[in-house]
Amino acid sequence: MNINVNGHERHSDSDPETSLLDVLRNDFHLTGAKYGCGEGNCGACSVLIDGEAVRSCITPSGSTVGREVITVEGLAGKDGLTPLQQAFVDHSAFQCGYCTPGFVISATALLKRNSDPTVDQIKSALGNHICRCGAYARIVKAVQQTSGNEVMDE
């Protein structure tokens, strides 16, 4: 099967029922999306499919044929990090970094839908992600910075 990943048509011989996460990591060697819970609950495996954040660990790879898949590796351009990725750096919105790609993907989807989200909308969009290090407040600040909102301390 052929899958459009990060703007390039990629071929996998994996069974179409194999999770997209496994195909991305094992067949395409794109390791930004992480295996966390394997049940779609933690968000570490999030990718964009046709602009929407989805959990790749529970998405059959065959369901992405003919669709656009973007991983965290596909976000940055030739000029470097996206403003959101840079805001994560600016606010130290990570510690171990394991969850960061999933948060960046979901925040990217949020900002594409709503360029000026409130703090509550940011928290709602990212609420189903788990960060074991507890960087939630810094993650919200990074998204606020990217949206152009004044970063408020809570």
N, C-alpha and C positions, 0 to 999 in steps of 0.2 A: 504494500500500500504506500501511496505517496501522501505526505503531509507537508503543508506549507508552514514552516517554522522560521520565525524571525526574518520573513521575506524571502526565504529560499525553499524550494521544493526539495524535500528530503525523502529518501526511500527507506522503509523498514520491512523486513521479512517477518516481523513478529505477528502473532495471531491478532486480529482486530479486537479481540476481547482483552488483550493485554492492556494494563493501565497506561494511560498517556505518560504518567510519571516514569514508569519503567522504560518506555520507549525513549523518552527524552534523555534519561540518564544513561541507560545501557546501550542503546543503538546510536544515539546522536551525540553522546558524551557532553550533554548540557546539564551541568550539575547544580545550577542555581536553585531550581526547585528541589526542596528537600523532602525526604521521607520522614514524617513525624508520627502521626497516629495510624495512618493507613486506612482511616475510616471517614475522612473528609471533615474532621472536627477541628483540627488545630490550625490550619491555614498555611503551614510551612511549604506545601506543594503547589500553592496557587500560581496559575498562569492566566493570561488573557486568551480567550477564544472569541473571535469577532468582537473584541473590545470589552467583553465582560469577564470579570474575575471568576474563575472556576477552580475547583479542587482537582488537580490532575491525578491524584491517587485513586479516585473513584470514577474517573472518566475513561471509558473504553477508548483506546487509541483510534479504533476504526470510526468512531463518531466524529472525528475531527477532519476526515477526508473532505476536501473541498472548502474548508474553513481556514481562517487565519489564526495561527497560534503564535503568541508572543511570550517569550520567557523573559526573566529579568536580564539575561544576557542580550536580548534584542532591544532593550529600551534605550540604552545610551547610543549616541550617534558618533560620527567621526570627530565631533567637537568635544567629546567627553561625556561626563555624567549629565543626566537630565537635571533640571532644577530641583525636582523632588529628591533624587538621589543625593544631590549636593546638600540639600537641607537636612537629610539624615546624617550626613557627615558633620555639618555645622552644629547640629544639636546633640551629637553623640547619641543618636536614637537607636543604639544597639550596644550590646556588650559582647556576647559570644557571637552574634551575627547569624545564628542558625535560622531564626524566624524572619530576619530582615527582608529577604527576597519576597516572601509572601506578603508582608506588610506593604512593601513598595508596589507590588503588583495591584493589590486591592486599593491602595491609595491612588494609584494611577487611574484605575477604573472610576473611582469616585470623582476625581478631579476632571475627568473627561465628561462625566454626566453633570457635574455641578462645580463650576470653577470657583465658587465662593461659598463653600460649606461652613456651617456653624460648627462649634465645638461638639455639640450633641450629634450632628450629622456625621462628623468624622468618627466619633466614638461608636456610633451605630454601625457605620460601614466597616469598621475594623474590630468590632466587638466579638466576632467569632474567631479571632486569631489568638493564639497563646504565645506569650513571651515569658519564658521561665525566669529571665533575668529581671523582669519588672520595669522595662523601659517605656511603658505606656505613655507617661506624661511627655517624655521627650519625642516620642513618635507623633503624638498629637501636635506638638509645637512645630515639628518639621512639616507636617501637612499644612498647618496654618501659615507658615512662612511661604510655602509654595503657592498657596491660594492668594497671597497678597494681603491677608488679614494681619492685623497687629497681633503679635504673639503675646498672649496673656498668661500670667502665672495663675494657677488655681490654688 
